[in-house]
Amino acid sequence: MVSYMVFHISNNNEIHKVPKSYYDESKTIIKLSNTTILEVMLIYDVLNRKPEKLVRIEFNRCQIDSFANIVNRNDSNALENFLNYSGCTADELSLREQIPIPRAYTFPTDKEKQVLYDFLKKKYPVLWNDCPYITEFLIKKQTDMFDQYKELVKKAYLKKI
């Protein structure tokens, strides 16, 4: 079985676990009002109702309003890039009226990564075992994909001219 946990890392590098009921309603902790946070979603396998193995990790930068509601969640960048460029060649892209610019992915800073690693090592050692590897793999994979999309757009613009 698979489950998830959501954490918010504030600008001053404090980490807050978000209850699932808050996440489902796009709410967050009151003291994070009027800030920008890094939202971390850990997706993991469950065995006997306990986390067993980290499967995936997702990062999103979010803006929080004065009522502690998430007003701007940047989780659509990956989907937008996928829909615009997946399975598309430079020739096909150059035929479009407007060539979309690839959207950058969200990555944690080194300090935010360290805060996450320290927290997981202390509270969830089972999930911490794979977290550094999965995080770095995700960052490399998305960086490579973003570079491929940029090259595809450059080739499409040259063909359009």
NUPA-676091 format. One line per field, with one value per residue: chain; x, y, z of N, C-alpha, C, O in turn; residue in three letters. Coordinates in nm, 3 decimals, decimal comma, padded with zeros to 5 digits. Example, Ala and Ser with C-alpha at 12.3 -4.5 7.8 and 13.67 -1.06 7.14 Angstrom:
<pts>
c (A_A);
nc1 (01,319_01,285);
nc2 (-00,569_-00,225);
nc3 (00,780_00,708);
cac1 (01,230_01,367);
cac2 (-00,450_-00,106);
cac3 (00,780_00,714);
cc1 (01,320_01,290);
cc2 (-00,330_00,003);
cc3 (00,780_00,787);
oc1 (01,424_01,341);
oc2 (-00,332_00,114);
oc3 (00,846_00,804);
r (Ala_Ser);
</pts>
This chain:
<pts>
c (A_A_A_A_A_A_A_A_A_A_A_A_A_A_A_A_A_A_A_A_A_A_A_A_A_A_A_A_A_A_A_A_A_A_A_A_A_A_A_A_A_A_A_A_A_A_A_A_A_A_A_A_A_A_A_A_A_A_A_A_A_A_A_A_A_A_A_A_A_A_A_A_A_A_A_A_A_A_A_A_A_A_A_A_A_A_A_A_A_A_A_A_A_A_A_A_A_A_A_A_A_A_A_A_A_A_A_A_A_A_A_A_A_A_A_A_A_A_A_A_A_A_A_A_A_A_A_A_A_A_A_A_A_A_A_A_A_A_A_A_A_A_A_A_A_A_A_A_A_A_A_A_A_A_A_A_A_A_A_A_A);
nc1 (00,084_00,041_00,124_00,126_00,309_00,310_00,516_00,599_00,846_00,969_01,070_01,266_01,382_01,243_01,072_00,752_00,511_00,233_-00,102_-00,303_-00,569_-00,554_-00,393_-00,556_-00,746_-00,606_-00,483_-00,266_-00,022_-00,098_00,101_00,262_00,155_00,128_00,372_00,628_00,671_00,843_00,697_00,695_00,639_00,628_00,619_00,544_00,593_00,382_00,388_00,225_00,091_00,293_00,554_00,759_00,933_01,073_00,932_00,893_00,957_00,836_00,856_00,733_00,701_00,518_00,280_00,150_-00,147_-00,291_-00,480_-00,384_-00,414_-00,325_-00,237_-00,099_00,021_00,287_00,272_00,206_00,395_00,554_00,359_00,264_00,495_00,524_00,287_00,328_00,568_00,621_00,685_00,709_00,853_01,113_01,035_00,755_00,695_00,775_00,575_00,365_00,167_00,253_00,545_00,577_00,749_00,966_00,879_01,035_01,142_01,072_01,310_01,469_01,672_02,017_02,029_01,759_01,733_01,909_01,781_01,548_01,661_01,784_01,559_01,413_01,595_01,594_01,317_01,194_01,364_01,360_01,258_01,450_01,675_01,671_01,620_01,819_01,935_01,710_01,618_01,835_01,845_01,595_01,629_01,843_01,726_01,505_01,639_01,790_01,578_01,459_01,667_01,670_01,417_01,459_01,657_01,507_01,314_01,483_01,578_01,335_01,264_01,471_01,406_01,168_01,229);
nc2 (-00,117_00,230_00,551_00,898_01,186_01,526_01,808_02,137_02,368_02,648_02,995_03,055_02,814_02,622_02,321_02,186_01,948_01,869_01,812_01,559_01,631_01,908_01,939_01,837_02,037_02,254_02,408_02,548_02,579_02,825_03,012_03,037_03,220_03,465_03,412_03,256_02,920_02,600_02,321_01,987_01,668_01,344_01,028_00,703_00,348_00,139_-00,077_-00,281_-00,056_00,130_00,346_00,210_00,218_00,478_00,606_00,813_01,165_01,495_01,842_02,168_02,516_02,737_02,997_03,156_03,289_03,550_03,414_03,164_02,997_02,817_02,990_03,000_02,744_02,590_02,348_02,273_02,301_02,080_01,916_02,090_02,120_01,854_01,816_02,004_01,928_01,650_01,373_01,526_01,667_01,890_01,987_01,955_02,120_02,367_02,427_02,523_02,808_02,976_02,915_02,750_02,843_02,648_02,558_02,615_02,373_02,306_02,317_02,223_02,434_02,396_02,426_02,383_02,117_01,998_02,053_01,901_01,641_01,612_01,625_01,399_01,198_01,203_01,171_00,988_00,745_00,524_00,624_00,812_00,676_00,635_00,887_01,102_00,995_00,959_01,224_01,362_01,219_01,286_01,565_01,569_01,429_01,594_01,831_01,751_01,687_01,941_02,079_01,936_02,010_02,286_02,283_02,164_02,364_02,571_02,459_02,441_02,713_02,798_02,654_02,771_03,024);
nc3 (00,000_-00,057_00,074_00,184_00,303_00,398_00,417_00,524_00,457_00,597_00,530_00,718_00,758_00,913_00,977_00,916_00,981_00,788_00,853_00,696_00,646_00,632_00,406_00,204_00,189_00,104_00,303_00,556_00,820_01,062_01,150_00,929_00,761_00,498_00,364_00,160_00,093_00,093_-00,023_00,059_-00,053_00,050_-00,079_00,001_00,063_00,261_00,540_00,758_00,862_00,896_00,777_00,520_00,293_00,104_-00,189_-00,376_-00,415_-00,399_-00,483_-00,423_-00,464_-00,271_-00,219_00,064_00,193_00,407_00,554_00,591_00,373_00,082_-00,195_-00,433_-00,592_-00,735_-00,887_-01,139_-01,336_-01,426_-01,543_-01,742_-01,901_-01,984_-02,137_-02,341_-02,471_-02,476_-02,671_-02,897_-03,188_-03,311_-03,559_-03,556_-03,342_-03,442_-03,621_-03,477_-03,384_-03,173_-02,996_-02,700_-02,399_-02,201_-01,865_-01,555_-01,315_-00,966_-00,713_-00,405_-00,192_-00,088_00,188_00,261_00,180_00,362_00,606_00,571_00,546_00,800_00,967_00,880_00,939_01,212_01,288_01,106_01,036_00,861_00,621_00,569_00,481_00,198_00,105_00,040_-00,198_-00,370_-00,384_-00,507_-00,747_-00,858_-00,893_-01,078_-01,293_-01,360_-01,423_-01,646_-01,820_-01,846_-01,974_-02,217_-02,316_-02,351_-02,553_-02,757_-02,802_-02,892_-03,135_-03,270_-03,296_-03,467_-03,698_-03,757_-03,837);
cac1 (00,000_00,117_00,068_00,207_00,321_00,341_00,587_00,625_00,971_00,951_01,187_01,370_01,424_01,170_00,992_00,623_00,432_00,098_-00,202_-00,363_-00,693_-00,515_-00,343_-00,670_-00,820_-00,510_-00,455_-00,136_-00,009_-00,128_00,219_00,327_00,076_00,197_00,509_00,649_00,727_00,870_00,611_00,761_00,550_00,697_00,531_00,617_00,523_00,342_00,379_00,167_00,054_00,413_00,634_00,859_01,033_01,041_00,914_00,907_00,952_00,794_00,879_00,657_00,704_00,380_00,256_00,046_-00,211_-00,305_-00,571_-00,313_-00,454_-00,227_-00,298_-00,025_00,099_00,352_00,289_00,162_00,505_00,591_00,250_00,262_00,607_00,492_00,184_00,380_00,687_00,634_00,659_00,704_00,981_01,134_00,954_00,616_00,687_00,791_00,450_00,271_00,164_00,345_00,621_00,579_00,878_00,960_00,867_01,137_01,095_01,102_01,409_01,504_01,808_02,099_01,988_01,630_01,758_01,970_01,675_01,465_01,738_01,800_01,428_01,379_01,688_01,552_01,179_01,158_01,490_01,336_01,243_01,573_01,775_01,669_01,584_01,921_01,949_01,590_01,614_01,936_01,804_01,485_01,685_01,919_01,633_01,427_01,732_01,818_01,456_01,444_01,768_01,622_01,308_01,517_01,720_01,399_01,257_01,582_01,575_01,206_01,273_01,558_01,332_01,056_01,282);
cac2 (00,000_00,355_00,665_01,018_01,286_01,658_01,897_02,272_02,425_02,793_03,074_03,049_02,673_02,540_02,222_02,163_01,841_01,916_01,704_01,528_01,706_02,042_01,933_01,817_02,162_02,359_02,493_02,524_02,622_02,969_03,097_03,051_03,315_03,570_03,373_03,156_02,801_02,484_02,209_01,859_01,553_01,215_00,917_00,588_00,222_00,115_-00,215_-00,282_00,083_00,209_00,369_00,107_00,258_00,598_00,576_00,935_01,292_01,607_01,973_02,279_02,645_02,781_03,123_03,142_03,418_03,586_03,320_03,036_02,917_02,816_03,062_02,978_02,621_02,577_02,207_02,246_02,318_01,951_01,874_02,179_02,081_01,724_01,834_02,084_01,877_01,506_01,311_01,632_01,696_02,032_02,019_01,970_02,237_02,488_02,452_02,591_02,954_03,025_02,808_02,776_02,838_02,549_02,609_02,559_02,288_02,354_02,239_02,281_02,484_02,304_02,439_02,317_01,974_01,956_02,057_01,783_01,520_01,606_01,594_01,260_01,110_01,202_01,126_00,877_00,692_00,433_00,706_00,887_00,592_00,655_01,025_01,176_00,939_00,990_01,369_01,398_01,160_01,369_01,692_01,544_01,390_01,710_01,924_01,697_01,704_02,084_02,110_01,880_02,095_02,412_02,255_02,140_02,494_02,642_02,402_02,478_02,854_02,807_02,603_02,862_03,147);
cac3 (00,000_-00,067_00,146_00,167_00,409_00,346_00,508_00,475_00,507_00,593_00,489_00,821_00,763_01,009_00,906_00,980_00,920_00,758_00,861_00,565_00,629_00,588_00,269_00,114_00,179_00,068_00,419_00,616_00,959_01,073_01,163_00,799_00,681_00,423_00,331_00,055_00,156_00,009_00,014_00,030_-00,042_00,051_-00,114_00,053_00,083_00,399_00,584_00,894_00,898_00,923_00,656_00,498_00,194_00,028_-00,330_-00,456_-00,342_-00,484_-00,426_-00,481_-00,394_-00,252_-00,150_00,165_00,219_00,549_00,620_00,591_00,258_-00,027_-00,307_-00,556_-00,584_-00,865_-00,920_-01,276_-01,431_-01,484_-01,631_-01,857_-01,987_-02,043_-02,240_-02,452_-02,539_-02,477_-02,801_-02,999_-03,252_-03,340_-03,677_-03,512_-03,255_-03,523_-03,693_-03,388_-03,398_-03,070_-02,933_-02,556_-02,330_-02,092_-01,729_-01,466_-01,205_-00,831_-00,640_-00,275_-00,175_-00,009_00,329_00,275_00,174_00,487_00,707_00,546_00,580_00,946_01,024_00,851_01,011_01,352_01,307_01,018_00,984_00,750_00,501_00,548_00,414_00,053_00,071_-00,036_-00,332_-00,449_-00,407_-00,608_-00,873_-00,909_-00,938_-01,201_-01,398_-01,404_-01,487_-01,780_-01,900_-01,874_-02,077_-02,343_-02,365_-02,399_-02,682_-02,852_-02,835_-02,974_-03,270_-03,331_-03,336_-03,585_-03,813_-03,785_-03,900);
cc1 (00,089_00,046_00,160_00,208_00,358_00,407_00,599_00,754_00,961_01,080_01,299_01,406_01,367_01,083_00,866_00,553_00,289_00,002_-00,269_-00,492_-00,663_-00,470_-00,457_-00,750_-00,730_-00,490_-00,315_-00,135_-00,024_-00,002_00,299_00,254_00,166_00,344_00,509_00,721_00,767_00,783_00,680_00,659_00,634_00,595_00,607_00,527_00,495_00,336_00,334_00,144_00,173_00,489_00,744_00,970_00,985_01,038_00,944_00,902_00,918_00,817_00,794_00,680_00,560_00,378_00,136_-00,014_-00,227_-00,399_-00,513_-00,364_-00,346_-00,294_-00,225_00,064_00,155_00,372_00,249_00,275_00,543_00,484_00,246_00,376_00,578_00,392_00,237_00,487_00,698_00,596_00,654_00,844_00,992_01,051_00,808_00,598_00,696_00,665_00,345_00,280_00,259_00,415_00,631_00,721_00,867_00,956_00,969_01,072_01,136_01,200_01,434_01,646_01,886_02,060_01,855_01,645_01,815_01,869_01,585_01,537_01,751_01,669_01,393_01,469_01,645_01,415_01,141_01,283_01,472_01,325_01,373_01,676_01,784_01,650_01,693_01,936_01,831_01,581_01,712_01,902_01,693_01,539_01,761_01,825_01,556_01,517_01,765_01,697_01,437_01,543_01,727_01,509_01,360_01,582_01,615_01,337_01,353_01,581_01,447_01,207_01,361_01,487_01,220_01,105_01,313);
cc2 (00,125_00,464_00,785_01,102_01,416_01,741_02,033_02,321_02,575_02,863_03,070_02,904_02,594_02,444_02,193_02,050_01,890_01,799_01,683_01,604_01,849_02,040_01,919_01,945_02,280_02,459_02,464_02,577_02,775_03,054_03,110_03,150_03,422_03,537_03,283_03,039_02,699_02,371_02,081_01,749_01,426_01,107_00,789_00,465_00,204_-00,036_-00,213_-00,141_00,170_00,230_00,263_00,154_00,380_00,564_00,698_01,055_01,401_01,737_02,076_02,404_02,695_02,917_03,104_03,280_03,440_03,493_03,178_02,941_02,926_02,880_03,039_02,857_02,595_02,431_02,173_02,258_02,187_01,903_01,960_02,145_01,949_01,740_01,909_02,013_01,726_01,450_01,409_01,654_01,846_02,075_02,043_02,094_02,367_02,523_02,522_02,741_03,020_02,905_02,838_02,763_02,737_02,616_02,540_02,477_02,350_02,260_02,304_02,336_02,381_02,307_02,367_02,165_01,923_01,954_01,934_01,656_01,505_01,567_01,447_01,163_01,095_01,135_01,000_00,815_00,595_00,510_00,781_00,807_00,621_00,801_01,101_01,126_00,978_01,138_01,409_01,340_01,242_01,500_01,673_01,513_01,512_01,816_01,879_01,715_01,850_02,128_02,057_01,965_02,227_02,393_02,233_02,273_02,575_02,592_02,441_02,623_02,871_02,757_02,697_02,986_03,128);
cc3 (00,000_00,011_00,123_00,293_00,343_00,456_00,443_00,540_00,488_00,550_00,591_00,853_00,879_00,929_00,986_00,907_00,904_00,770_00,726_00,542_00,584_00,442_00,170_00,093_00,142_00,181_00,468_00,759_00,964_01,078_01,034_00,708_00,620_00,396_00,208_00,119_00,050_00,062_-00,032_00,050_-00,053_00,023_-00,079_00,061_00,232_00,424_00,729_00,948_00,935_00,792_00,642_00,405_00,118_-00,120_-00,416_-00,365_-00,441_-00,409_-00,500_-00,397_-00,389_-00,183_-00,058_00,191_00,370_00,626_00,622_00,482_00,151_-00,148_-00,438_-00,538_-00,724_-00,905_-01,063_-01,378_-01,501_-01,582_-01,757_-01,954_-02,057_-02,157_-02,362_-02,533_-02,550_-02,614_-02,917_-03,056_-03,276_-03,461_-03,638_-03,427_-03,335_-03,601_-03,607_-03,406_-03,298_-03,008_-02,784_-02,499_-02,217_-01,955_-01,640_-01,355_-01,072_-00,763_-00,505_-00,276_-00,094_00,138_00,353_00,269_00,306_00,602_00,693_00,587_00,731_01,014_01,003_00,926_01,156_01,371_01,228_00,957_00,867_00,619_00,468_00,468_00,265_00,011_-00,005_-00,180_-00,421_-00,481_-00,516_-00,744_-00,938_-00,966_-01,069_-01,317_-01,451_-01,469_-01,629_-01,872_-01,941_-01,982_-02,214_-02,402_-02,418_-02,535_-02,791_-02,897_-02,922_-03,117_-03,342_-03,377_-03,460_-03,710_-03,854_-03,860_-04,043);
oc1 (00,201_-00,077_00,261_00,121_00,429_00,362_00,608_00,769_00,947_01,184_01,416_01,455_01,434_01,027_00,871_00,537_00,232_00,021_-00,288_-00,522_-00,739_-00,506_-00,456_-00,814_-00,775_-00,481_-00,252_-00,240_00,031_00,002_00,396_00,287_00,265_00,430_00,404_00,819_00,730_00,794_00,718_00,600_00,703_00,495_00,720_00,405_00,572_00,285_00,399_00,173_00,156_00,488_00,812_01,088_00,870_01,130_01,013_00,850_00,966_00,800_00,784_00,678_00,490_00,463_00,035_00,059_-00,182_-00,399_-00,586_-00,359_-00,283_-00,395_-00,284_00,170_00,080_00,480_00,258_00,254_00,561_00,516_00,227_00,354_00,605_00,412_00,196_00,496_00,780_00,488_00,600_00,942_00,895_01,002_00,746_00,497_00,632_00,648_00,247_00,386_00,336_00,351_00,687_00,801_00,769_01,021_00,988_00,963_01,225_01,178_01,423_01,731_01,827_02,058_01,838_01,578_01,774_01,870_01,551_01,479_01,732_01,669_01,349_01,424_01,659_01,399_01,064_01,307_01,560_01,376_01,400_01,755_01,894_01,664_01,662_01,948_01,849_01,543_01,676_01,926_01,696_01,499_01,744_01,843_01,543_01,472_01,766_01,712_01,402_01,508_01,747_01,505_01,311_01,566_01,632_01,310_01,309_01,581_01,449_01,156_01,328_01,507_01,182_01,030_01,359);
oc2 (00,122_00,470_00,774_01,090_01,418_01,743_02,043_02,317_02,624_02,800_03,081_02,874_02,509_02,481_02,177_02,055_01,947_01,696_01,778_01,640_01,906_02,128_01,982_01,961_02,395_02,580_02,366_02,616_02,845_03,160_03,187_03,161_03,464_03,625_03,241_03,056_02,711_02,332_02,068_01,736_01,404_01,095_00,770_00,475_00,248_-00,112_-00,152_-00,111_00,274_00,143_00,230_00,133_00,386_00,501_00,687_01,049_01,400_01,744_02,073_02,398_02,695_02,947_03,045_03,377_03,358_03,494_03,082_02,819_03,030_02,830_03,055_02,865_02,579_02,395_02,058_02,227_02,185_01,854_01,908_02,142_01,935_01,682_01,881_02,035_01,678_01,478_01,378_01,659_01,920_02,188_02,140_02,165_02,466_02,637_02,575_02,795_03,110_02,806_02,940_02,683_02,739_02,718_02,419_02,507_02,436_02,139_02,426_02,290_02,288_02,203_02,299_02,092_01,818_01,863_01,871_01,572_01,395_01,487_01,379_01,058_00,988_01,052_00,917_00,831_00,585_00,465_00,809_00,866_00,631_00,833_01,162_01,206_01,024_01,176_01,482_01,404_01,267_01,543_01,752_01,565_01,530_01,885_01,960_01,753_01,879_02,205_02,123_01,989_02,276_02,477_02,277_02,293_02,641_02,671_02,471_02,654_02,951_02,813_02,703_03,046_03,222);
oc3 (00,052_00,015_00,053_00,379_00,243_00,570_00,321_00,662_00,375_00,534_00,554_00,962_00,937_00,826_01,108_00,785_00,998_00,705_00,650_00,428_00,506_00,364_00,064_-00,010_00,147_00,158_00,426_00,811_00,880_01,015_01,029_00,590_00,679_00,405_00,159_00,191_-00,067_00,178_-00,149_00,157_-00,153_00,094_-00,123_00,065_00,317_00,342_00,814_01,064_00,999_00,705_00,739_00,433_00,074_-00,172_-00,518_-00,253_-00,554_-00,288_-00,622_-00,274_-00,490_-00,100_-00,096_00,210_00,450_00,749_00,651_00,498_00,134_-00,198_-00,545_-00,475_-00,819_-00,952_-01,104_-01,495_-01,622_-01,690_-01,867_-02,075_-02,177_-02,264_-02,474_-02,654_-02,628_-02,666_-03,023_-02,982_-03,263_-03,464_-03,683_-03,438_-03,300_-03,642_-03,659_-03,438_-03,333_-02,971_-02,745_-02,547_-02,143_-01,933_-01,650_-01,308_-01,067_-00,757_-00,491_-00,353_-00,038_00,204_00,454_00,342_00,356_00,685_00,792_00,655_00,784_01,107_01,096_00,972_01,216_01,460_01,277_00,837_00,782_00,516_00,352_00,394_00,211_-00,107_-00,107_-00,273_-00,534_-00,591_-00,608_-00,846_-01,059_-01,074_-01,162_-01,427_-01,572_-01,561_-01,721_-01,989_-02,056_-02,071_-02,315_-02,522_-02,520_-02,624_-02,905_-03,015_-03,017_-03,211_-03,461_-03,485_-03,548_-03,817_-03,971_-03,938_-04,109);
r (Met_Val_Ser_Tyr_Met_Val_Phe_His_Ile_Ser_Asn_Asn_Asn_Glu_Ile_His_Lys_Val_Pro_Lys_Ser_Tyr_Tyr_Asp_Glu_Ser_Lys_Thr_Ile_Ile_Lys_Leu_Ser_Asn_Thr_Thr_Ile_Leu_Glu_Val_Met_Leu_Ile_Tyr_Asp_Val_Leu_Asn_Arg_Lys_Pro_Glu_Lys_Leu_Val_Arg_Ile_Glu_Phe_Asn_Arg_Cys_Gln_Ile_Asp_Ser_Phe_Ala_Asn_Ile_Val_Asn_Arg_Asn_Asp_Ser_Asn_Ala_Leu_Glu_Asn_Phe_Leu_Asn_Tyr_Ser_Gly_Cys_Thr_Ala_Asp_Glu_Leu_Ser_Leu_Arg_Glu_Gln_Ile_Pro_Ile_Pro_Arg_Ala_Tyr_Thr_Phe_Pro_Thr_Asp_Lys_Glu_Lys_Gln_Val_Leu_Tyr_Asp_Phe_Leu_Lys_Lys_Lys_Tyr_Pro_Val_Leu_Trp_Asn_Asp_Cys_Pro_Tyr_Ile_Thr_Glu_Phe_Leu_Ile_Lys_Lys_Gln_Thr_Asp_Met_Phe_Asp_Gln_Tyr_Lys_Glu_Leu_Val_Lys_Lys_Ala_Tyr_Leu_Lys_Lys_Ile);
</pts>
